[in-house]
Amino acid sequence: MDSTTSLRIGIGGIAIESCTFSPLLSTLDDFTVRTGPEMQPMYTWLPNWQFRDRTDVTFYPCLKAEALSGGEVTADAYAAMKSGLLDQVRASLPLDGFFLDIHGAMSVVGLDDAEADLVEAIRELVGNACTISAGMDLHGNVTERLVRQVDIFTAYRHAPHIDAMETRERAVALLLDCLDSGIRPHRAWVRIPVMLPGEMTTTLVEPARSIYGALAASDNVPGVIDPSLWVGYVWADQARNSATVVVTGTDPEALAHEAETIARRYWDARHQFAFGVPAGNADWTIAEASSLNQKAVFISDSGDNPTAGAPGDTPFMIERLLANDDIRSGRRTAVLATIPSPTGVAECLAAGVGNAVDLMLGGVLDPVNGAPLPVSGTVSSIHMDDPEGGDSAAVTVGGLTIALTSRRKVFFHRRDFEDLAIDVDQHDLIIVKIGYLFPEQQQMASAAYMALTPGAVSLDIPGLPYRKVQRPIFPLDTDMPDPDLTPTLFPPIA
């Protein structure tokens, strides 16, 4: 392309991971919606909207909405965000390219494939001459319908997602490379009939570490632009729930070969996936963690994990911790972070630090998986106006300190604990509502366990009430025959 010609690139998307088993729907209030210049801090690799040293590219930030994982998005909320995005896209026309910044596991009440619905509407506006590049979470569910509308795919290769920014940057780099060279790619798509949770497919351990590591070899195959593998999002009862492969490139034969090879590698390893840390019921993990006699042993309250879409206020682990004699008496100390409870926080603020409170905790956002639990303790600290969690408080009961937040929040960072005067290194057990630990949690943890607890994102996958997923599928159908993993090829969009 003539270096004097300025490429016009739009940016936008809606990103959330939606659990269809959660009773708590996601509304517009749950999303942070940014438009225009407000979007710039989300793309650190686009300082002043300039990509690397390119002066021939003009970016048009349209709208990016994102939320902590939650339940299905209400139809009204989705319609409002979709309309806002399309208005901004319309105002930016004409566009040579569009960077579609989505997660890939958004569920909307009344829609079977929300991301495909969104990109179809974008495609109708920008036209087939516009090249669309998607950067996605590896926990997305990717359908044929979506692949028909998107030219270029790329996805995270790490879980935890240490390469989130790198993937978005790669999506834009691939987009510009294709525009510069005039390439409209082919895509090879394979559905792998496997649905496994992220806790069993973390790339920190085998077999996912090697499976994802092997994608680098496909990167170097002539005719391949990008090979991507999605493990999928398991807590969505939808027909699109499965692992998938998309290989983007210029040589259909090479794409088909690589896509089938990647899919076969994943399918053949299906029985090898396991939890990356010792896992068991709540009482077992509490006992095992305590037996180490060391500080900062982390336990994941996995069934009520907000990062996977659970409401986060199931009080089951509080009950089990207080049933432990050593913790109840204070001979051992533990921290549970967090329980979202605006009422509980308000009562703590009214009582003040050092004073007693009688609270009913949990069972409000998710009454299906736990009833409110009566707790009597002492307010040990208060923190105001956190941008994510709102006002918060810590309540101490015997040896247990419970972190309460006004809004759903996960304590990923040491500073989250420090804001409530909690020194992680001084407590025996740290219980977080999470699945696999994120990077800073890993750094804080002297050891880690996973409690297989009840909740909307229970890790008992065969025990969940699936009705819409395509059968047979592993692990619901453990004796299913080998599937046909022949790729579906999509020609360039023209």
ZINORMO-V411476 format. One line per field, one symbol per residue. psi: psi as a letter, one per 40 degrees, with the letter a starting at -180 (. if undefined). burial: # if it has 16 or more other ideal C-beta (glycine too) atoms within 10 Angstrom, else .. A space follows every 10 residues. Layout:
psi: ???
burial: ???
This chain:
psi: iheehhhhhi hiihhihhhe ehehihidde ihhiibdded eegdefhffh hbeheehhig hchhhiiiia aihidddddd dddddddddd eeiihdihhh gidefhhhhe idgddddddd ddddddieeh hhhhhiieei hhidddddeh dhiiiiehhi gefddddddd dddddddddd efhhiihhhh hhghhiidee ehediieddd dddeddddde hhehdhhihh eihdfhgide hiiihhhiae hddddddddd dddddddded eehiieihia iddddddddd edfiifhihh gdefhdeeei defheddddd deehddddee diiihhhihh gddddddddd diheiiihih hieddgedeh ihhhhhahhd iihifhddea iiihhhhbeh hhhhidihih gdiddddddf fhhdeeidhh higibiiidd ddddhdiiih hgiiidfieg deeighdeih iiihedgdei ihihfhihhh iih.
burial: ......#### ########## ##.#.#.#.# #.###...#. .##..#..#. #..#..#.## ########## ####..##.# ##.###.##. .#..###### #########. #.#######. ###.##...# ########## ###..##.## ########## #.#..##### ######.##. ..######## ########## ###.#.##.. ##..#..#.. #.######## ########.# ########## .#.####### #######.## ..#.###.#. .#..##..## ....###### ########## ########.# ##.#.##... .######### #..##.###. #.....#.## ######..## .##.#.#### ###..#..## ########## ########## ##.#.##.## .#.#..#### ########.. #..##..### #########. #..#.#..#. ..####.... ..#.#.#..# ..#.
